[in-house]
Amino acid sequence: MTVLIGEFDVISNNSDKEMKLKIVADENMPLAERIFSEFGNVSLVPGRTMSADDVEGADLVLVRSVTQVNETLLAKAEPRFVGTATIGTDHIDTAYLAAQNIAFSSAPGCNADAVVEYVLSSVFHLAQTYDFKPEEKTWGIIGVGNVGGRLHKRLSGLGYNVLLNDPPRADVEGDDGFVDLDTLLERCDLICMHTPLTRDGAHPSHHLLGEAKLARLREGTLLLNAGRGPVIDNAALLKVKQTRPDLKLVLDVWEHEPVVDPALAAVTEIATPHIAGYSYDGKVRGTYMLYEAVCRLLNRAPAAPLEHYLATPDVQGVDVQAEVSPLDLIRMRYDPFRDDRALRATLDLSEIERGQAFDHLRKTYPVRREFSSLSVGCEDPLPAAISALGFKVAAS
C-alpha cells in the first residue's frame, strides 16, 4: 500500500507489524517511549547534543526544535522516517531528506494553543501590573499561521481590535485583511510575533525587526516574541529599549539560544526559556501526531486515541460568578512570572552555565495544562467571553 507522508510516498506492508524498529527520540519528548514502544526499542537522548553516533542504525528519528537534522546527523543512519514534534521546521534539512527518500513529518498546530495562552496570560498579567485594559488596545499579529491564526480567532471572539501582517499569505490571498509592517508597528499597542524563521525567499523573517523598524514602535508598545528569537535583532532591541524605557518586552525566544543575553533579559517585563508552547497537552499532542504519521507510514491504525494518554488535571472544573475576571481563570492554568523567576535566577551564571541552565529549565519543565482542560460553570453574560478565551463552558 502507498501511504502519503508529507511529500513522500512510502511503501508499507504487513511485515512491519512484526518488525522491531530502532527508534531514537529526544528525551524531552513526553511519552515517546510509552507511545512508540509498540514499534520497537526506544532510546532517549538529549536533543541538544544528539549526534550521528546516537542515531546510528535508527529507523525512526524523533526530535524537537533544538536538534539540527541534516546529513551530518544522519551520516550513520538510513532512517525510514524523521519527525519533529514542533510546528517549525527551520532545524530540518528537508531537501536532504527528500533526496534520500526519507519520510518526514512535523506536528503543525500541536502546541499552537499553548503559545496563544502564553500570550494571553502574559498580557493579562501585565495589564494588572500596569493598569491597562487589553480590550481597549489595538493588537497586532505578525505571522498569521497556526499560532497567529488561533490568537486572532480568540481575540476576535473577545471583540478586540486586531491588525494582521503576513506577506506570504497576502501574496496568495490578496491584501484584504492584512496591513503592511510599518502600519502595524505604528498603530498597534500590543504586537505579537509568530513568524517562522526564514533567511531567504521573497519575505525573509531573519531580523525582520531591526533598529529602524523598532524605532517606529508607538509610545508604550508591548512587544511580545514567542516565535523564533532571530526574527528580532536582539542587539538592536537592547539598544532601542535602553533609549525607550516606555517600551515593554515579553521574550520567550532569544537570538543565541540556549544562551540568553542578561542585559536584554534585565530590561524585559517577562523573560522565559522558550517554553511558550510547553503545555503538557501540546507536548503530548506533538508526540502523538508523529505517532499517527508513523502509523500511516506502516499502514496500521493507532492503538489508542490521544485522550488515552492525557492525564486527568488536578483541578478539572470550577463554578464562577459574574464578578470573575479573565485573569482569575487564567491563573488557574498558568502564571508566566513563575517561568520568568526561574530564568532570571540563572542570569548571573557564566555563559556556559547559563546555556546549561536554560536547557535544564526546559527539560524539567513542570506540568502546565491548557485552558481547555478547565471546565467553567457560569451564567450569562460570561459564557461567550470565557469560551472565547479557550476555557470549556459548563452549565452552572
N, C-alpha and C positions, 0 to 999 in steps of 0.2 A: 504494500500500500504506500502511496505517496502522501507525505504529510508536509504541509507548508509551515515552516517556522521562519517568520520574518520574510526574508527574501530567498530562503533556501528550500529546495525540495529535497527531502531526506527519505530514503527508502528504509522501511522498517518491516520486520516480520515477527512471527510469534516466538522465534527463538530468543528474542530479547527478554521474554518473560522469565526464562530460566537463567539468563546471563547475569553474572555478577560483575557490576561495573566498578571501576575505581573512581571515586569521587573526592575532589579536593574543594573545600569551601572555606571562605573567610570565617574565622572563629566568632566574629561579631554578627553573623547571620543567624538570627534566632530560630531555633527548632530545626536547623538544617540537618542535623544528624537524625533526629526523630522522623522528619518528613521524607528524607531521601534514602533512608536505610533500606527501604524495600527494593531499591535498585542495586545495592551492593554495599561496599565498605566506604564509610565517610571519614576522611581525615580533615580535621580542623586546624588551620594555621593562621597566624597573624596576617591580616590583609595588607598592612603597610609594608611588610617585608617579604611577602610571598615571592618565591623565586622559582627559577627553572627546576632546581632540584626538588622543590616542594611538589611541583605538579608533574614530575617525570612519570610518564606512562598513564596519566589521568585520562579517563573517558569523558568525564564531566568536570568543568572548572567553573566554580560559582564564586563571584566576587561582589564587592561593594565599590563605592566611588574612590577608595584610597589605593586601589591596585591598578597599575598600568598593564593592560593586556595587549601584548604585541608579540612580534616574532621572538624577541629576547626571552620573554616569559615562557613561551611555548616551544622553545628550542628542543626540549627533550620529551615533548608530548605530542600526540596526534589526537587531540580530543575530538569527540563527535559533536560536543555541544559546549558553548561558553555562555554563561548567563550572568547578568549584573542585576542585583536586587535593588536597583535605583532607577530614577527617571532619566537622569543624564547619561550620555554615552561618550562624553569627551575623553574619557580614560580608556576607551576601547578602540583599537585599530581595526575598524570594521572592514576596511579594504583588504587587510591581510587575511582576516577570517574568511571573507568571500573568496579570495584567491585560493585558499586552502580547502574550500568547500566545508568549512566548519559552521554548523548551525549556530545561530546566535539569537538571544532574546534578552531584552531589558524588561523592566517592570513599570511601564509608564502609568502614572497615577497611583502607584502603590502607597506613597506617603504624601500625596498632594494635600489631603485633608489635614494631615498633621502640620504641614508647613502653613497652611491657611490659618490654623488655630494658633500656631506660634505667633503669627502676625496679629491676629485679633487679640490674643492675650497680652502681647506687648503693648499694643496701642491702648487698650482699655486700662491696663495698669498705669501707663504713663498719663492717661487722661485724668486719672485721680491725682497723681503726683503733681501735675502742672495745671490742674483745674481747667480742663477744656472739654468740650463735648464732641465726641467723634462724629455725631450726626450733623454737626454744623460745619464740618471741614470738607474741603474738596480733596478727594482721594485720587491718586494717580497710580496706575499699574503699568510697569514697563515689562513687557513679555507676558502675553496673554495665552499661554499654553495650558497644560494640565493644572498647574498651581494657580497662575494668574487668572485663568478662566473660572476656576472654582471660587477664588476670592471675589471676583467680580460678581458671581452669582449670589454669594452670601450678602455682599454689600448692597446689591440691587434689591434683594429681598428685604433688607432693612430700610430701604428708601434713601440710601446715601447717594450723594453726587460723586460720580466716578468718571475719570478720563482715562482712555486707554491708548497705549503706544505699542505697536508691534509691526514694524515694517515688513517682515516676511509674510505675515498674514495679510497685511494691506496690499501687498503685491498681488496676492491671489484673489482676495475678496473685494478689493477696492478700498478707497479711503473712508467710506461712510462708516462711522462708528469709531474711527481712530483719529488721533491728533499727532502732529509731529513732536519730536522730543523736546524742542525748545519751548513749545507751547505748554506742554505738560509741566516742565520744570518751573516755568514762570507762573503758572496758575494754580498749582496744587500745594496743599498744606501738608499732606501725608503722601509720601512716594514709596512704593514697594517695588523692589527689583526681583524679577522672577525669570530672567532670560537664561538660556543655556550659554555655555562658554564656547564661542567660535572665534577663530582668528583670521578667517578668510571668507570669501563669498561676497555677495552684494551688501550684506549688513553684518559685518563682524561685531561681536559684542565685547571683545577684549578691550579694556579701558574705555568702554562706552562713555562712562562719566570720568573725564579728566578735569584738569583745573579749570579750563574755560567753561565747560558745562556746569561744573559745581558752583561756579561763580554766579550762575543765572538763577540759583535757587532763591525763592522768595523768603522774606524775613520770617524766622521762626519755623521753617520747614522741618518736619520729622522725616528723615531718610532712613529706610529700612532695607537691608540686603540679606535675604535668605535664599539666594540663588547660587551664584558662584562668585568667589572672592574677587578674582581679577577683572570682573566687569566694571569695577570701580578702581581707579588708580589710587591705591591706599596711601602712597606718599603725598599725592595731591590732596586727598581727602584730609589728611592730618594738617597740611599747610592751610587749607581753607578753613578748617574748623578752628585752628588757632587764631585766625583773624576774624572769625564769625562765630562768637560764642552763642549767638541766637539759634544756631542750627542744633538739631537734636539727632543723635545717631543711634540706631539699633543694628548691630552687626552680629550675624551668626556665622558668616563665612569671611575668610581672610585671604589676602593675596598670596601669602607664603606659608600656607598650612603645611605641617602642623605647628609651625612657629608663628605666634601672634606677636605683633608689634606692641609692646607695653605702652608706648606713648599714645598710640591710637586707641587702644583699649581704655586708657585712662580718661579719654575725653568722650567716651560713648555713654549713653544712658543705660543701655543694656548690651553686654558683650557675652556671647555664648560660644561653645566649642563645636560649631557645625552640627547641631542637634535638632534643628527646627523640624526635620522630618522624622525624628527618632521616637515617635509614639510606638508603643508596644503593638498596637493594631496595625500600623503602617509597616513595621518591620516584618511581622509575621505574614502580612499580605504580600510583601515583596518576595519572601521565600516561597510562598505558596504559588505565586504567579509563575515563578521559574519551574516549580514542580509541575504545574499544568502544562508548561511548554515541553518539558521532558516527556510527560505522558503522551502528548501529541506526537512527539518525535518517535516514541516507541510503540505508538498505536495501541495505547491501553487507557482505560478510564481511571481517573483519580480514585484512590482507595477511600477517601473521605472528603467532605466539603471543608472549606476554610473554617467554618464555625466550629468544627470538631476540635480545632487546635487552639482556639482563642479561650483564654482563661476567663472565668467569671470575675468582674471587677469587685473590689471590696465594697463600694457603695454603688448600688445599681439604680436607685431611684430616690426622688425627693419631691415633697409637695411644697409649693411656694405660694405666697400671697402677692397681691398687686404691687406692693412696695419693693419687691425684689429687683435688684439691678443686674444687668448682664454680668458685671464683674463678680457678683456674689456666686453666680453659677460657674463662671469661668474658673474661679479659684478652686472649685471642687474637682477640677480636672488638671489645671496647670498654672504654676507660678513661675514666670521666666526669671524672676530675681533669684530663685534657688540656683539655677544654672549660671547666672551671672556671678553670684558669690563664689561658686565653685571655680570658675575660670579665673577670677581676679586673685584668688588665693595662690595661683601658680605664677603670677606675673613677675615676681621678684627672683625667680629661679634663673639659672643660666639658660642660654639659648637652647642647648641640647636638652636640658631638663624640662624646659617649657614645652618643647615638642613632645617629649615622652609623656608629660602630664596631660597634654591635650588629647593624645590618643587614649590615655588611661581613663579620662573622663568619658570618652565615647564608649570604650569597652565596658565600663562598669556603670553605664547609664541606668538610673532607676526606672522602674515601670511607670509609664505615663500613658493613660488611656485617652482616647479621643472623645470629643463631646458627645458623639452619637451613642456612646456606651452608657450615658446617663439619661434615665427616663425622668422627665419633669412633669409632675401633676400640677395643673394650674387652671385658672378660669380666664375668660375673656377680660381684657383685650391682650393678654400676654401671649397666647399660643403662637400667633403669627411671628412675633419677634423672636421668641425662643426657638422656634423651628428654623427660622432664617439663620440664626447663629449656628445651627447644626445639632442642637440637642433634640432628643426624642421627646415628643409631647404625649402625655397620657392624661386620661380623664381624671380630674381631681376629685 
